[in-house]
């Protein structure tokens, strides 16, 4: 007499189905382990995709130049080599939770135009985003001050005040704030600008937020330009000062021979125009 199993196999063959093989039998514990492994792999893949999306969003919101990376940096002078070494140490310190929670940290990059200050600051930011998902904002101080000035134009019809308040809150909340062109073409900031920047830095200090300041001034001139109140705010940070003194890395504007143009004749007062 056929067993129940034989009957099932016969039915399977009649229906054109594969007949289960005794050797393919998997016990419950093994099957459960396989399912758990597969599920964990799928979760890990989803987490990686989610992390990649978060990092892409952080890069997009930072307003950083995408070319400002260490891979694109040419270490062709001693000051750049030293700056990169300090930058890498600063990045590596983020691995230490105690260091991150100890206080606020500030890097001051100072030196003449075209020395690579903004590039290295951007490279630090890009790497912090990639490794630690740090939120970053890159802003030029002059742009913020112009925006702040517009916020007090009560005749404005473009909600300038509301936009500046939102921007100001973003400056307070972001993990790493990069302020470029600090006091560019300015011998001394206006008193209200000094107070605003000083307050911004003090509030970030209290909330243990980090900053990078980039300036063409030397430190003495920077103190004079920012004013004592604002500069005292900077002194409260755990500060890293990096001087850039090498040659400019910006290409000059030159004309090839075929592009040379003749100079226009000088205007004479009695010339008819």
C-alpha positions as a Python dict, from the first residue, in 0.01 Angstrom:
ca = {
    (1, 'X'): (0, 0, 0),
    (2, 'X'): (140, 340, -98),
    (3, 'X'): (231, 571, 186),
    (4, 'X'): (100, 921, 208),
    (5, 'X'): (439, 1049, 90),
    (6, 'X'): (426, 821, -217),
    (7, 'X'): (82, 950, -301),
    (8, 'X'): (205, 1312, -279),
    (9, 'X'): (499, 1230, -506),
    (10, 'X'): (267, 1058, -755),
    (11, 'X'): (37, 1359, -753),
    (12, 'X'): (334, 1589, -809),
    (13, 'X'): (446, 1387, -1112),
    (14, 'X'): (94, 1391, -1253),
    (15, 'X'): (86, 1770, -1220),
    (16, 'X'): (430, 1804, -1376),
    (17, 'X'): (586, 1925, -1053),
    (18, 'X'): (932, 1839, -925),
    (19, 'X'): (936, 1562, -670),
    (20, 'X'): (1105, 1670, -346),
    (21, 'X'): (1443, 1506, -290),
    (22, 'X'): (1518, 1358, 50),
    (23, 'X'): (1873, 1496, 29),
    (24, 'X'): (1738, 1851, -16),
    (25, 'X'): (1553, 1852, 312),
    (26, 'X'): (1660, 2143, 536),
    (27, 'X'): (1578, 2144, 903),
    (28, 'X'): (1401, 2441, 1060),
    (29, 'X'): (1702, 2586, 1244),
    (30, 'X'): (1919, 2584, 932),
    (31, 'X'): (1643, 2734, 722),
    (32, 'X'): (1581, 3006, 980),
    (33, 'X'): (1952, 3091, 993),
    (34, 'X'): (1961, 3121, 613),
    (35, 'X'): (1660, 3354, 614),
    (36, 'X'): (1812, 3568, 891),
    (37, 'X'): (2141, 3596, 703),
    (38, 'X'): (1960, 3699, 386),
    (39, 'X'): (1748, 3950, 578),
    (40, 'X'): (2056, 4101, 745),
    (41, 'X'): (2228, 4135, 408),
    (42, 'X'): (1925, 4314, 266),
    (43, 'X'): (1909, 4546, 570),
    (44, 'X'): (2281, 4625, 538),
    (45, 'X'): (2233, 4704, 169),
    (46, 'X'): (1942, 4936, 248),
    (47, 'X'): (2149, 5106, 519),
    (48, 'X'): (2434, 5162, 274),
    (49, 'X'): (2196, 5309, 18),
    (50, 'X'): (2040, 5533, 284),
    (51, 'X'): (2383, 5648, 403),
    (52, 'X'): (2489, 5727, 47),
    (53, 'X'): (2174, 5935, -3),
    (54, 'X'): (2233, 6123, 325),
    (55, 'X'): (2595, 6199, 231),
    (56, 'X'): (2494, 6321, -115),
    (57, 'X'): (2235, 6549, 47),
    (58, 'X'): (2493, 6686, 294),
    (59, 'X'): (2736, 6761, 11),
    (60, 'X'): (2459, 6933, -184),
    (61, 'X'): (2351, 7154, 106),
    (62, 'X'): (2707, 7253, 200),
    (63, 'X'): (2764, 7480, -104),
    (64, 'X'): (3122, 7350, -125),
    (65, 'X'): (3315, 7348, -450),
    (66, 'X'): (3318, 6977, -548),
    (67, 'X'): (3678, 7013, -671),
    (68, 'X'): (3803, 7108, -325),
    (69, 'X'): (3935, 6766, -227),
    (70, 'X'): (4269, 6634, -107),
    (71, 'X'): (4292, 6425, -426),
    (72, 'X'): (4291, 6744, -635),
    (73, 'X'): (4543, 6925, -414),
    (74, 'X'): (4905, 6963, -525),
    (75, 'X'): (5138, 6968, -224),
    (76, 'X'): (5406, 7181, -390),
    (77, 'X'): (5526, 7390, -97),
    (78, 'X'): (5611, 7348, 271),
    (79, 'X'): (5315, 7553, 393),
    (80, 'X'): (5067, 7333, 203),
    (81, 'X'): (5232, 7013, 328),
    (82, 'X'): (5210, 7140, 686),
    (83, 'X'): (4850, 7256, 639),
    (84, 'X'): (4746, 6915, 504),
    (85, 'X'): (4913, 6743, 800),
    (86, 'X'): (4725, 6964, 1046),
    (87, 'X'): (4402, 6914, 851),
    (88, 'X'): (4435, 6534, 857),
    (89, 'X'): (4503, 6541, 1232),
    (90, 'X'): (4195, 6758, 1281),
    (91, 'X'): (3983, 6513, 1081),
    (92, 'X'): (4122, 6209, 1265),
    (93, 'X'): (4042, 6371, 1602),
    (94, 'X'): (3670, 6341, 1520),
    (95, 'X'): (3702, 5968, 1584),
    (96, 'X'): (3747, 6049, 1955),
    (97, 'X'): (3410, 6113, 2117),
    (98, 'X'): (3575, 6276, 2420),
    (99, 'X'): (3754, 6523, 2190),
    (100, 'X'): (3429, 6608, 2011),
    (101, 'X'): (3247, 6669, 2338),
    (102, 'X'): (3533, 6858, 2505),
    (103, 'X'): (3445, 7189, 2344),
    (104, 'X'): (3440, 7393, 2025),
    (105, 'X'): (3728, 7391, 1778),
    (106, 'X'): (3828, 7654, 1525),
    (107, 'X'): (4081, 7657, 1243),
    (108, 'X'): (4204, 7993, 1115),
    (109, 'X'): (4356, 7985, 766),
    (110, 'X'): (4535, 8310, 684),
    (111, 'X'): (4759, 8427, 401),
    (112, 'X'): (4751, 8603, 66),
    (113, 'X'): (4520, 8526, -225),
    (114, 'X'): (4548, 8200, -418),
    (115, 'X'): (4749, 8006, -159),
    (116, 'X'): (4503, 7716, -127),
    (117, 'X'): (4323, 7817, 192),
    (118, 'X'): (3969, 7763, 64),
    (119, 'X'): (4069, 7443, -115),
    (120, 'X'): (4206, 7278, 200),
    (121, 'X'): (3912, 7399, 409),
    (122, 'X'): (3677, 7245, 153),
    (123, 'X'): (3878, 6921, 149),
    (124, 'X'): (3842, 6896, 528),
    (125, 'X'): (3468, 6950, 499),
    (126, 'X'): (3421, 6694, 220),
    (127, 'X'): (3607, 6429, 418),
    (128, 'X'): (3415, 6504, 740),
    (129, 'X'): (3090, 6460, 549),
    (130, 'X'): (3204, 6132, 394),
    (131, 'X'): (3346, 5979, 712),
    (132, 'X'): (3126, 6119, 989),
    (133, 'X'): (2822, 6269, 814),
    (134, 'X'): (2904, 6609, 963),
    (135, 'X'): (2673, 6890, 850),
    (136, 'X'): (2868, 7169, 679),
    (137, 'X'): (2796, 7516, 545),
    (138, 'X'): (3038, 7720, 334),
    (139, 'X'): (2962, 8092, 330),
    (140, 'X'): (3142, 8414, 243),
    (141, 'X'): (3119, 8661, 529),
    (142, 'X'): (3061, 8957, 297),
    (143, 'X'): (2756, 8784, 148),
    (144, 'X'): (2610, 8722, 495),
    (145, 'X'): (2665, 9083, 597),
    (146, 'X'): (2495, 9208, 280),
    (147, 'X'): (2205, 8973, 346),
    (148, 'X'): (2185, 9097, 705),
    (149, 'X'): (2182, 9459, 587),
    (150, 'X'): (1898, 9382, 345),
    (151, 'X'): (1700, 9225, 628),
    (152, 'X'): (1664, 9571, 785),
    (153, 'X'): (1521, 9721, 468),
    (154, 'X'): (1161, 9746, 582),
    (155, 'X'): (1051, 9853, 235),
    (156, 'X'): (1171, 9528, 84),
    (157, 'X'): (907, 9311, -79),
    (158, 'X'): (1109, 8985, -102),
    (159, 'X'): (1081, 8869, 262),
    (160, 'X'): (1448, 8953, 320),
    (161, 'X'): (1403, 8959, 697),
    (162, 'X'): (1245, 8616, 708),
    (163, 'X'): (1511, 8472, 475),
    (164, 'X'): (1792, 8611, 690),
    (165, 'X'): (1642, 8474, 1012),
    (166, 'X'): (1624, 8129, 853),
    (167, 'X'): (1981, 8164, 726),
    (168, 'X'): (2101, 8280, 1068),
    (169, 'X'): (1944, 7979, 1239),
    (170, 'X'): (2117, 7754, 987),
    (171, 'X'): (2449, 7918, 1077),
    (172, 'X'): (2385, 7835, 1442),
    (173, 'X'): (2278, 7475, 1390),
    (174, 'X'): (2531, 7340, 1140),
    (175, 'X'): (2813, 7124, 1281),
    (176, 'X'): (3092, 7287, 1079),
    (177, 'X'): (3070, 7648, 958),
    (178, 'X'): (3327, 7770, 705),
    (179, 'X'): (3343, 8149, 677),
    (180, 'X'): (3553, 8259, 380),
    (181, 'X'): (3687, 8603, 286),
    (182, 'X'): (3662, 8724, 644),
    (183, 'X'): (3708, 9101, 639),
    (184, 'X'): (3821, 9096, 275),
    (185, 'X'): (3890, 9456, 164),
    (186, 'X'): (3791, 9567, 512),
    (187, 'X'): (4027, 9743, 752),
    (188, 'X'): (3763, 9747, 1025),
    (189, 'X'): (3413, 9597, 1022),
    (190, 'X'): (3125, 9818, 1127),
    (191, 'X'): (3043, 9793, 1496),
    (192, 'X'): (2706, 9626, 1441),
    (193, 'X'): (2869, 9368, 1211),
    (194, 'X'): (3136, 9300, 1474),
    (195, 'X'): (2867, 9245, 1737),
    (196, 'X'): (2659, 9018, 1514),
    (197, 'X'): (2955, 8799, 1419),
    (198, 'X'): (3083, 8792, 1777),
    (199, 'X'): (2743, 8679, 1905),
    (200, 'X'): (2717, 8415, 1633),
    (201, 'X'): (3056, 8269, 1726),
    (202, 'X'): (2976, 8277, 2099),
    (203, 'X'): (2648, 8092, 2048),
    (204, 'X'): (2822, 7829, 1838),
    (205, 'X'): (3089, 7802, 2106),
    (206, 'X'): (2829, 7728, 2373),
    (207, 'X'): (2668, 7462, 2151),
    (208, 'X'): (3009, 7300, 2079),
    (209, 'X'): (3001, 7370, 1708),
    (210, 'X'): (3322, 7396, 1505),
    (211, 'X'): (3434, 7668, 1262),
    (212, 'X'): (3693, 7743, 995),
    (213, 'X'): (3774, 8110, 930),
    (214, 'X'): (3958, 8203, 609),
    (215, 'X'): (4115, 8545, 576),
    (216, 'X'): (4375, 8739, 377),
    (217, 'X'): (4473, 8937, 688),
    (218, 'X'): (4755, 8846, 922),
    (219, 'X'): (4639, 8773, 1276),
    (220, 'X'): (4716, 9122, 1407),
    (221, 'X'): (4522, 9293, 1129),
    (222, 'X'): (4240, 9040, 1166),
    (223, 'X'): (4201, 9130, 1533),
    (224, 'X'): (4181, 9498, 1443),
    (225, 'X'): (3932, 9433, 1161),
    (226, 'X'): (3701, 9216, 1371),
    (227, 'X'): (3718, 9427, 1684),
    (228, 'X'): (3801, 9319, 2036),
    (229, 'X'): (3458, 9174, 2124),
    (230, 'X'): (3448, 8949, 1819),
    (231, 'X'): (3814, 8845, 1846),
    (232, 'X'): (3768, 8754, 2212),
    (233, 'X'): (3497, 8512, 2096),
    (234, 'X'): (3753, 8345, 1872),
    (235, 'X'): (4003, 8313, 2156),
    (236, 'X'): (3752, 8107, 2354),
    (237, 'X'): (3772, 7827, 2096),
    (238, 'X'): (4033, 7554, 2089),
    (239, 'X'): (4213, 7724, 1800),
    (240, 'X'): (4443, 7595, 1525),
    (241, 'X'): (4621, 7872, 1333),
    (242, 'X'): (4756, 7783, 988),
    (243, 'X'): (4958, 8036, 786),
    (244, 'X'): (4978, 8007, 407),
    (245, 'X'): (5288, 8175, 266),
    (246, 'X'): (5372, 7984, -54),
    (247, 'X'): (5326, 8099, -414),
    (248, 'X'): (4986, 8170, -563),
    (249, 'X'): (4831, 7871, -737),
    (250, 'X'): (4594, 8070, -953),
    (251, 'X'): (4674, 8094, -1320),
    (252, 'X'): (4740, 8441, -1449),
    (253, 'X'): (4545, 8591, -1737),
    (254, 'X'): (4786, 8599, -2032),
    (255, 'X'): (4735, 8644, -2404),
    (256, 'X'): (4888, 8430, -2673),
    (257, 'X'): (5057, 8612, -2960),
    (258, 'X'): (4761, 8560, -3191),
    (259, 'X'): (4532, 8703, -2923),
    (260, 'X'): (4733, 9020, -2867),
    (261, 'X'): (4539, 9339, -2925),
    (262, 'X'): (4675, 9682, -2995),
    (263, 'X'): (4622, 9942, -2731),
    (264, 'X'): (4350, 10197, -2793),
    (265, 'X'): (4476, 10549, -2853),
    (266, 'X'): (4476, 10768, -2548),
    (267, 'X'): (4195, 11023, -2530),
    (268, 'X'): (4302, 11379, -2590),
    (269, 'X'): (4095, 11661, -2438),
    (270, 'X'): (4055, 11833, -2772),
    (271, 'X'): (3960, 11514, -2954),
    (272, 'X'): (3614, 11508, -3107),
    (273, 'X'): (3413, 11205, -2980),
}
